[in-house]
Amino acid sequence: MKILELYSKEETRNLKIGLSVLLLTFIAFFAVLFSRDEISHQGGGRYYQLYARFNRTDGLLVGDLVRLAGMDIGRVVNARLDQNFKAILTLEVNEKIQLPDDSSAAIVSSGIMGKKYIEIEPGGSEDMLAPGSEFSYTQDAMVLEELIERIIGIGKAKRQNQKGENK
């Protein structure tokens, strides 16, 4: 404690308060971080598995959320490749959520650089997806770089068209 002897009582008190606040902030941060993953599966009861096949799953990871109307209804629990090199994702969905068999699954992100998740768009069928069945309709992840390249390409094409019209 010789280090504390170098400071006045007020400085020592402020240092102790600052370190305490910093420690509590770290504890709270890690508590929220580790409990956040458990929230989706707590109190929701049982889950059933569904499968979704995608050409691309860029940025989507095992453990990411499955959502319906902005609400968390499950998680991605497995990912593998089929014989045609398409990604097959195993989704766990809360058993209380029954989905029409013409529902679709899309990989979307929360914002431009946000985390990816699967958004379920319910269909209008009266028949429901049975546990272990596969979505008939899926939409791959949009890759930001490809989107920017498309926008630049459209801009270049318009510019060339305008140059051709001005001649």
C-alpha positions in Angstrom: 0.0 0.0 0.0 3.0 2.3 -0.3 1.6 3.5 -3.7 -1.5 4.9 -1.9 0.7 6.8 0.5 1.9 9.0 -2.4 -1.6 10.4 -2.8 -3.7 12.6 -0.6 -6.7 11.1 1.2 -9.1 12.6 -1.4 -7.1 11.3 -4.3 -6.9 7.9 -2.7 -10.7 7.9 -2.1 -11.3 8.9 -5.8 -8.9 6.2 -7.0 -10.7 3.5 -5.0 -14.2 4.7 -6.2 -12.9 4.8 -9.8 -11.5 1.2 -9.6 -14.7 0.0 -7.9 -16.9 1.5 -10.6 -14.6 0.0 -13.3 -14.7 -3.5 -11.7 -18.5 -3.3 -11.4 -18.8 -2.3 -15.0 -16.8 -5.2 -16.1 -18.8 -7.6 -14.0 -22.1 -6.2 -15.3 -20.8 -6.4 -18.9 -19.8 -10.0 -18.7 -23.0 -11.0 -16.8 -25.1 -9.5 -19.6 -22.9 -11.1 -22.3 -23.1 -14.6 -20.9 -26.8 -14.4 -19.8 -27.9 -13.0 -23.2 -27.2 -16.3 -25.0 -29.4 -18.1 -22.4 -32.4 -15.7 -22.7 -33.8 -17.2 -25.9 -34.0 -20.7 -24.6 -35.1 -19.9 -21.0 -38.7 -20.4 -20.1 -39.7 -21.2 -23.6 -40.2 -24.9 -23.1 -39.2 -27.4 -25.7 -37.9 -27.0 -29.3 -38.3 -28.8 -32.5 -35.9 -28.9 -35.4 -36.4 -27.6 -38.9 -33.9 -27.5 -41.8 -33.2 -24.7 -44.3 -30.9 -25.1 -47.4 -29.0 -22.0 -48.6 -26.5 -21.3 -51.4 -24.7 -18.8 -49.2 -24.7 -18.2 -45.4 -22.0 -15.5 -45.3 -21.7 -14.2 -41.7 -24.3 -16.5 -40.1 -23.0 -18.7 -37.4 -24.2 -21.6 -35.3 -25.9 -20.0 -32.3 -27.4 -17.1 -34.2 -31.0 -16.3 -33.7 -34.1 -17.4 -35.6 -36.7 -14.6 -35.5 -40.4 -14.2 -36.5 -42.0 -10.8 -36.7 -39.0 -9.4 -34.8 -39.3 -11.9 -31.9 -36.7 -14.5 -31.1 -38.2 -18.0 -31.6 -35.1 -20.2 -31.8 -31.5 -20.6 -32.8 -29.3 -22.1 -35.5 -27.9 -25.2 -33.9 -25.9 -26.9 -36.7 -24.5 -26.2 -40.2 -23.2 -28.6 -42.7 -22.7 -29.0 -46.5 -24.8 -31.3 -48.7 -23.4 -33.3 -51.6 -24.1 -30.3 -53.9 -22.1 -27.9 -51.7 -25.2 -26.1 -50.3 -25.4 -25.2 -46.7 -28.0 -27.0 -44.6 -28.8 -25.3 -41.4 -30.5 -27.0 -38.5 -32.8 -24.6 -36.7 -34.4 -25.1 -33.3 -37.8 -23.5 -33.1 -39.9 -23.1 -29.9 -42.6 -25.8 -30.0 -45.3 -23.2 -29.2 -44.6 -21.6 -32.7 -46.2 -23.6 -35.4 -45.2 -22.4 -38.9 -47.2 -22.9 -42.1 -45.5 -25.3 -44.6 -45.2 -22.6 -47.2 -43.2 -20.3 -44.9 -39.8 -19.0 -46.0 -36.5 -18.5 -44.2 -34.1 -15.6 -45.1 -30.7 -14.7 -43.8 -30.8 -11.0 -42.9 -28.8 -8.6 -40.8 -29.7 -6.0 -38.2 -28.3 -3.0 -40.0 -25.6 -2.5 -42.5 -22.9 -4.1 -40.4 -25.1 -5.8 -37.9 -25.2 -9.4 -36.8 -26.9 -11.9 -39.1 -29.9 -14.0 -38.1 -32.7 -16.0 -39.8 -36.0 -14.2 -40.3 -39.0 -16.5 -40.9 -41.8 -15.2 -43.1 -44.9 -17.2 -42.4 -46.9 -18.5 -45.4 -50.7 -18.7 -45.7 -51.1 -22.5 -45.8 -53.2 -24.2 -43.2 -50.8 -27.2 -43.1 -47.9 -26.8 -40.7 -44.2 -27.7 -41.0 -43.7 -31.0 -39.2 -40.6 -31.4 -36.9 -37.7 -32.4 -39.0 -39.0 -30.9 -42.3 -37.3 -28.4 -44.5 -38.3 -24.9 -45.7 -39.2 -24.9 -49.3 -38.4 -21.3 -49.8 -35.1 -19.7 -48.6 -33.2 -16.5 -49.4 -29.4 -16.4 -49.2 -27.4 -13.9 -47.3 -26.8 -10.6 -49.1 -23.1 -9.9 -49.2 -22.4 -6.1 -48.7 -19.4 -6.1 -51.1 -21.6 -7.6 -53.9 -24.3 -5.1 -53.3 -21.8 -2.2 -53.5 -20.3 -3.6 -56.7 -23.8 -3.8 -58.3 -24.6 -0.2 -57.3 -21.2 1.0 -58.8 -21.9 -1.0 -62.0 -25.3 0.6 -62.4 -23.8 4.0 -61.9 -21.1 3.3 -64.5 -23.7 2.1 -67.0 -25.8 5.2 -66.5 -22.8 7.4 -66.9 -21.8 5.6 -70.2 -25.4 5.9 -71.5 -25.4 9.6 -70.7 -22.0 10.1 -72.5 -23.5 8.2 -75.6 -26.6 10.4 -75.6 -24.5 13.6 -75.4 -22.5 12.8 -78.6 
